[in-house]
Amino acid sequence: MTARLVDVVFDANDPMRLAQFWAEALRWDMGETSDDEVALVPTDDTGFGILFGLVPERKSSQNRIHFDLTTTSLDDQNDTVAHLLEIGAEHLDIGQSPDDDHVVLADP
């Protein structure tokens, strides 16, 4: 038997807010929701979903996992970054230089 990835699960204080942000950012659909969990369902060829689970504890350290996203062009990158900032993302300084060709953002 071979194991396969079904979902990536993130702890969240506000699972619905994060799920709505990432659904719009990735252009994925909202899946099943409950008081404790919100699922995202891919609308592309991604072979796994994302699940946001409610936890009461506030974030206390740096994230150990993050998404690396790409776009089709520099213009697309600029448009995408602008849209993500409009829906709640914030710029994050992790020591990148002005010459770097990537943008680092934090979700809401």
PEZIVEN-V180559 format. One record per residue. N is the residue number from 1. RES is the residue in one small letter. PHI is phi as a letter, one per 20 degrees, with the letter a starting at -180 (none if undefined). OMEGA is omega in whole degrees, 0 to 359 (* if undefined). Layout:
N/RES/PHI/OMEGA + N/RES/PHI/OMEGA
This chain:
1/m/none/179 + 2/t/d/176 + 3/a/f/176 + 4/r/c/180 + 5/l/f/180 + 6/v/d/180 + 7/d/b/165 + 8/v/d/187 + 9/v/d/178 + 10/f/d/171 + 11/d/f/181 + 12/a/b/173 + 13/n/f/178 + 14/d/c/185 + 15/p/g/182 + 16/m/f/180 + 17/r/f/180 + 18/l/f/179 + 19/a/f/179 + 20/q/f/178 + 21/f/f/184 + 22/w/f/176 + 23/a/f/179 + 24/e/f/181 + 25/a/f/183 + 26/l/e/185 + 27/r/m/177 + 28/w/d/179 + 29/d/e/171 + 30/m/f/178 + 31/g/d/181 + 32/e/f/177 + 33/t/c/172 + 34/s/b/177 + 35/d/f/186 + 36/d/d/185 + 37/e/b/174 + 38/v/c/182 + 39/a/d/170 + 40/l/d/183 + 41/v/d/181 + 42/p/f/174 + 43/t/d/178 + 44/d/c/183 + 45/d/e/175 + 46/t/f/187 + 47/g/e/179 + 48/f/b/178 + 49/g/d/175 + 50/i/c/181 + 51/l/c/176 + 52/f/d/182 + 53/g/d/182 + 54/l/f/171 + 55/v/c/181 + 56/p/e/184 + 57/e/f/174 + 58/r/f/177 + 59/k/f/184 + 60/s/c/180 + 61/s/b/180 + 62/q/f/177 + 63/n/f/178 + 64/r/e/179 + 65/i/b/177 + 66/h/b/177 + 67/f/e/167 + 68/d/d/181 + 69/l/d/177 + 70/t/c/177 + 71/t/c/186 + 72/t/e/181 + 73/s/a/177 + 74/l/f/176 + 75/d/f/178 + 76/d/f/177 + 77/q/f/180 + 78/n/f/178 + 79/d/f/181 + 80/t/f/179 + 81/v/f/179 + 82/a/g/180 + 83/h/f/180 + 84/l/f/176 + 85/l/f/178 + 86/e/f/184 + 87/i/e/170 + 88/g/p/177 + 89/a/f/176 + 90/e/c/175 + 91/h/f/181 + 92/l/c/179 + 93/d/e/176 + 94/i/d/179 + 95/g/n/178 + 96/q/f/180 + 97/s/e/178 + 98/p/f/181 + 99/d/e/180 + 100/d/f/182 + 101/d/e/178 + 102/h/c/180 + 103/v/c/179 + 104/v/d/180 + 105/l/c/172 + 106/a/d/176 + 107/d/f/183 + 108/p/g/*
